[in-house]
């Protein structure tokens, strides 16, 4: 190949890459909506989206650039002069092979490393948006309640994510003035929902309970003594201390001579709410304590128990406003998997959308059905919302402040025990669920190593092991497809080049826009033919045979491409 023709190919590759990326960037920017990401993140989102589209369509763009460059070559660029013989093979293809091999290596690295990172970047930008909106909501709530210092802190955290937001900058200036005249904040409280039993051993909890007992804080003493007893049922001192604290609470709640009637009545209400908490009725305790906190905002016992109830509630439910905030956000759609299978029956789970945010993983439109060993429907429910908690999907969604407003699963057939009616234990993790979508590109984010690692686990959830094997082999085939299409595009364009020494005619140039369209179809057929052939071999003979056939097929196609390239003369 002459230096001038190789230079033309590289020039057209650069032009096609830049032009196609620009088109994809424009398309990503035009389809942007503020429901997806913050306006300040629009261009970052468009850039990542454009890169994903660029890699998705790189093969036809790449092949078209090479074919167009070769088709527009003139007789002078091919090295032909009157009386000159056909150029030998090594002069025709030597430099192009080296360039195409280097481009193939670059494509492999981008396809396996940068491309998945760009797809994850899109999700990260959506998560940043979710967090920023949550901070804004909390800041507005704190400002309405008169807690300007807290509101200012939340605004500062928001501006760290969205520094160009003019509205929030104006709010910051206003809050700085208000916070300067506000009293100093009280000493830091323990974070809401802290579960000390998860961090301290039984002995440390007993020491803590004894400290609160000596201070006359019977609720805290009873709470921590119970926590110690749960961690180590053999600790009789924990049970004794809990009983002593319970006696003190009973004495304080019993009317008597010399006691203030109002204080006694309040303690009775506090004790009743605390008993709900200690007996496991977390939601009822949360609402009871919330009502008391509204009436007595300075009561330390109520504040502490409300924190404990709030943490306990998060273990059995979540709040409706959380689900409503993530509802417009994009995620993984149409997830379907088998949850369990055995002699006693099988469960099938369908999830309309999964959204992974900083606050957790949420689900929309959860549906599950269980079949018993005889194939009959044991139960079937649908739930509008769900949230992952460990290996369990919580489906009881309650209002943060109004008791009775909640969303729970609706059973159309059968029933389950009350303690299990609003939860669903699942074997699949969030990472595995991302690849259990019925969408065609569900496995696009997974690299070959990840697919190999999850082949068996995803297969146990109902995803076809054959489909996984084909997808894995196709990811290994794509670099070879890039190289082979590069070699085939050159003679394709070369065969239709202008024969005149003066270059291509105007009529020939008019047909140039058809080349990308034709090669797009041919490229898709080339890739699809691989899927059909390898899919047949996987189903008929297994994964190992498909790998061998795929390797042999790439070898034959590569040799054929070189033969076709060598068969093109310089004339």
MOGICOR-V945774 format. One record per pair of residues at least 12 apart in sequence whose C-alpha atoms are under 8 Angstrom apart, sorted by the first residue. I is the first residue (numbers start at 1). J is the second residue. D is the distance in Angstrom with one decimal. If there is no record, write none. Layout:
BEGIN
i: (I I)
j: (J J)
d: (D D)
END
This chain:
BEGIN
i: (1 1 1 1 1 1 1 2 2 2 2 2 4 5 5 5 5 5 6 6 8 8 9 9 9 9 12 12 12 12 13 13 13 16 16 16 17 17 20 20 21 21 21 22 24 24 24 24 24 25 25 25 25 25 26 26 27 28 28 28 28 28 29 29 29 29 32 35 35 36 36 36 36 36 37 37 37 37 38 38 40 40 40 41 45 45 48 48 48 48 49 49 49 51 51 52 52 52 55 55 59 59 59 60 60 60 60 61 61 62 63 63 63 63 63 64 64 64 64 64 65 66 66 66 66 67 67 67 67 67 67 67 68 68 68 69 70 70 70 70 70 71 71 71 71 71 71 71 72 72 72 72 72 72 73 73 73 73 73 74 74 74 74 74 74 74 74 75 75 75 75 75 75 75 76 76 76 78 78 79 80 80 85 86 86 86 87 87 87 88 89 92 92 93 93 97 100 100 100 101 104 104 104 104 105 107 107 108 108 112 116 116 116 116 119 123 126 126 127 127 127 128 130 130 130 130 131 131 132 132 132 135 135 135 135 136 136 136 138 138 139 139 139 139 148 148 148 148 149 149 149 149 151 152 152 152 152 155 155 155 156 191 192 192 192 192 193 193 193 193 193 193 193 194 194 194 195 195 197 197 197 197 201 201 202 202 202 202 202 203 205 205 205 205 206 206 206 206 208 208 209 209 209 209 209 209 210 213 217 218 218 218 218 219 219 219 219 219 221 221 221 222 222 222 222 222 223 223 225 225 225 225 226 226 226 249 252 252 253 253 253 253 254 270 270 270 270 273 273 273 274 277 282 282 282 282 283 283 285 286 286 286 286 287 287 287 289 289 289 290 290 293 315 316 316 317 317 317 317 317 318 318 318 318 318 319 319 319 319 320 320 320 320 320 320 321 321 323 323 326 326 327 329 330 331 331 331 331 332 332 332 332 332 333 333 333 333 333 333 333 334 334 334 334 334 334 334 335 335 335 335 335 335 335 335 335 335 336 336 336 336 336 336 336 337 337 337 337 337 337 338 338 338 339 339 339 339 340 340 343 344 344 345 345 345 345 345 345 346 346 346 346 347 347 347 347 348 348 348 349 349 349 349 350 350 350 350 351 351 351 351 351 352 352 352 353 360 360 361 361 361 362 362 362 362 363 363 363 363 364 364 364 364 365 365 365 365 366 366 366 366 366 367 367 367 367 368 368 368 369 377 377 378 378 378 379 379 379 379 379 379 380 380 380 380 380 381 381 381 381 381 382 382 382 383 383 383 383 383 384 384 384 385 385 391 391 391 391 391 392 392 392 392 393 393 393 393 394 394 394 395 395 395 395 395 395 396 396 396 396 408 409 409 428 432 432 435 436 436 443 447 448 448 448 451 451 452 455 455 466 466 466 466 467 469 469 470 470 470 470 473 473 473 474 474 477 477 480 481 481 484 484 484 485 487 487 487 488 488 488 490 491 491 491 494 495 534 534 534 537)
j: (78 91 92 93 94 95 96 77 78 79 91 92 77 69 70 73 77 78 95 96 69 70 65 66 69 70 65 66 68 69 62 65 66 61 62 65 61 62 54 61 50 51 54 50 49 50 51 53 54 46 47 49 50 51 46 50 50 45 46 47 49 50 42 43 45 46 46 328 329 126 129 328 329 330 125 126 128 129 129 162 162 164 165 125 122 125 118 119 121 122 118 119 122 115 118 115 118 119 111 115 482 485 523 516 519 520 523 516 520 486 485 486 489 516 519 489 515 516 519 520 516 486 489 490 493 489 490 491 492 493 494 515 493 512 515 493 490 491 493 494 497 492 493 494 495 496 497 498 493 497 498 503 504 509 494 497 498 503 504 497 498 499 500 501 502 503 504 498 499 500 501 502 503 571 501 502 503 570 571 570 570 571 571 569 570 571 569 570 571 569 566 566 570 565 566 487 483 486 487 483 479 480 482 483 479 479 482 478 479 447 444 445 446 447 445 331 329 330 356 357 358 161 325 326 357 358 357 358 158 161 162 154 155 157 158 154 155 158 151 154 151 152 154 155 175 178 179 182 175 179 182 185 175 172 175 176 179 168 171 172 172 307 307 308 310 311 307 308 309 310 311 312 314 307 308 311 308 311 224 227 228 231 228 231 227 228 229 231 232 228 224 225 227 228 224 225 228 238 221 224 221 222 223 224 225 241 241 245 301 245 246 248 249 245 249 274 301 305 241 242 245 241 242 243 245 246 242 278 238 239 241 242 238 239 242 271 264 267 265 267 268 271 268 289 292 301 302 285 288 289 305 309 309 310 312 313 309 313 309 306 309 310 313 401 402 403 302 305 306 306 401 306 389 394 396 394 395 396 397 398 387 394 396 397 398 397 398 399 400 397 398 399 400 406 407 399 400 362 385 355 362 364 355 355 353 354 355 356 353 354 355 434 437 351 352 353 354 437 438 439 350 351 352 353 437 438 439 350 351 352 353 354 433 434 436 437 438 348 349 350 351 436 437 438 349 350 436 461 462 463 460 461 462 426 427 428 461 427 461 373 372 373 370 371 372 373 374 375 370 371 372 373 368 369 370 371 368 369 370 366 367 368 369 365 366 367 368 363 364 365 366 367 364 365 366 365 387 388 387 388 430 385 386 387 388 385 386 387 388 383 384 385 386 382 383 384 385 382 383 384 385 386 380 381 382 383 380 381 382 381 413 414 413 414 415 411 412 413 414 415 416 411 412 413 414 415 409 410 411 412 413 409 410 411 395 407 408 409 410 407 408 409 397 407 425 426 427 428 429 423 424 425 426 423 424 425 426 422 423 424 407 408 409 422 423 424 408 409 422 423 422 421 422 461 454 458 458 458 463 471 475 472 475 476 468 472 472 468 469 535 538 539 543 535 538 543 531 534 535 538 546 547 550 530 531 550 554 554 527 554 557 558 561 523 561 562 565 561 564 565 565 564 565 568 568 568 546 549 550 549)
d: (7.6 5.3 3.6 5.4 6.9 6.8 7.1 7.1 6.5 7.0 7.4 7.0 6.1 7.9 7.3 6.9 6.1 7.0 7.7 6.8 6.0 7.9 7.2 5.6 5.2 7.0 5.4 7.0 7.7 6.0 6.6 5.2 6.7 6.7 7.5 5.9 7.2 7.6 7.0 7.4 6.4 7.1 5.8 8.0 7.9 4.8 7.7 6.3 6.6 5.9 6.1 7.2 4.5 7.8 7.8 7.9 7.6 7.9 4.8 7.6 5.9 5.9 7.1 7.0 8.0 5.0 7.4 6.5 6.8 6.3 7.7 7.5 5.8 6.9 6.5 5.4 7.9 5.3 5.6 7.8 6.6 6.8 7.6 7.3 6.3 6.9 5.6 7.3 6.8 6.4 7.6 7.7 7.0 7.6 7.1 6.4 6.5 6.6 7.2 7.1 6.4 7.8 7.1 6.9 6.0 4.8 5.9 6.9 7.6 7.4 6.2 5.8 5.4 7.9 6.9 7.2 6.2 4.8 6.1 7.8 7.8 7.1 5.9 5.8 7.3 5.0 5.4 7.6 6.1 4.0 7.1 7.4 6.0 6.7 6.8 7.3 6.1 7.6 4.8 4.8 6.6 8.0 4.3 5.1 7.1 5.4 3.9 7.0 8.0 5.6 6.7 7.3 6.1 7.8 7.6 6.0 6.9 6.8 7.4 7.0 5.9 6.7 6.5 5.6 6.5 4.3 6.4 7.2 5.9 5.8 4.3 7.2 6.7 7.5 5.3 7.5 7.8 5.9 7.4 7.1 6.7 6.0 7.7 5.5 5.0 5.8 6.4 5.2 7.9 7.9 5.4 7.5 7.6 7.4 7.4 7.9 6.3 6.7 7.8 6.8 6.1 7.8 6.3 5.9 7.7 7.0 7.9 8.0 5.7 6.0 7.7 5.1 7.3 7.8 7.0 7.9 7.2 7.8 7.4 5.1 6.3 7.1 7.5 7.1 6.9 7.8 7.8 6.8 5.5 6.7 7.5 5.8 7.1 7.3 6.0 7.2 6.8 6.7 7.4 7.2 4.3 7.2 5.4 6.3 6.1 6.4 5.1 7.4 7.6 5.2 7.6 7.7 7.5 6.3 5.8 6.8 7.6 6.8 7.8 6.4 7.4 7.6 4.6 6.8 6.6 6.2 5.4 5.3 7.1 5.4 3.0 6.6 7.8 7.7 6.9 6.3 7.7 7.3 7.9 5.8 7.0 7.2 7.4 7.4 7.6 4.4 7.3 6.0 6.2 7.2 5.7 6.6 7.1 5.5 6.7 5.7 6.2 6.2 7.5 6.9 4.1 6.9 7.5 5.1 5.5 7.8 7.5 6.9 7.7 5.1 7.3 6.6 6.2 7.3 7.5 7.6 7.1 7.9 7.7 7.0 6.2 7.2 4.7 7.6 5.3 6.6 7.7 7.6 5.1 6.8 6.3 5.2 6.9 7.0 6.2 7.1 6.7 6.9 7.1 5.5 4.9 7.5 7.9 7.5 7.8 7.8 6.8 5.2 5.9 6.2 6.9 6.4 5.8 8.0 6.0 5.5 7.5 5.9 6.5 6.2 5.1 6.2 7.4 7.3 7.8 6.4 6.3 7.2 5.6 6.6 7.6 7.9 7.3 6.5 7.3 5.8 6.7 4.9 5.7 7.0 7.3 7.5 6.7 5.1 6.3 5.4 5.0 5.6 5.7 5.4 5.4 5.2 7.0 7.3 7.8 7.2 7.5 7.1 6.7 7.1 7.7 7.4 7.1 6.7 6.1 5.4 4.6 7.2 5.4 5.1 6.7 6.2 6.9 7.4 5.6 4.3 6.5 6.3 7.9 7.4 7.1 5.9 4.9 6.1 5.3 5.7 7.0 5.7 5.0 6.4 7.0 7.9 6.9 7.8 5.5 4.0 6.1 7.5 5.8 4.6 6.5 6.1 6.1 6.8 5.5 6.8 6.5 5.2 5.6 7.2 7.7 4.7 5.5 5.9 6.1 7.3 6.3 7.4 7.8 6.1 5.9 5.0 7.0 5.4 4.1 4.5 7.8 7.5 5.7 5.3 6.6 7.7 6.9 5.7 4.3 6.3 5.6 5.5 6.5 7.5 5.8 4.4 6.7 8.0 6.0 5.1 6.2 6.7 6.5 5.7 4.7 6.4 5.5 4.9 6.5 7.1 7.3 7.0 5.8 5.5 7.6 7.4 5.7 4.4 6.4 5.6 4.7 5.9 8.0 7.9 5.6 4.7 6.4 7.0 5.8 4.5 6.0 5.7 5.0 6.2 6.6 6.9 7.6 5.8 4.3 6.3 5.8 5.7 6.7 6.6 7.4 7.7 7.3 5.7 7.7 7.2 7.7 5.0 4.2 5.7 7.4 5.7 5.8 5.1 6.5 8.0 6.1 5.3 4.2 5.8 7.1 5.5 5.5 6.7 6.6 7.7 6.3 4.3 6.3 7.3 7.8 7.5 7.1 7.6 5.9 5.8 6.8 8.0 7.3 6.6 5.5 4.3 5.8 5.6 5.1 6.2 7.2 6.4 4.8 6.8 7.6 6.0 6.5 5.1 5.7 7.9 4.8 7.3 5.6 7.6 6.4 7.4 6.1 7.5 7.9 6.9 7.9 7.4 6.8 7.6 7.6 5.7 6.4 7.2 7.3 6.3 7.1 6.4 7.6 7.3 6.2 6.3 7.9 7.6 7.2 6.3 6.9 6.5 5.8 7.1 7.9 6.7 7.6 7.8 7.3 7.5 7.7 6.7 7.8 7.9 6.9 5.7 6.4 7.8 5.9 6.9 6.9 5.6 7.4 7.1 7.3 7.0 5.6 6.5 7.7 7.5 5.8 7.5 6.8 7.8)
END
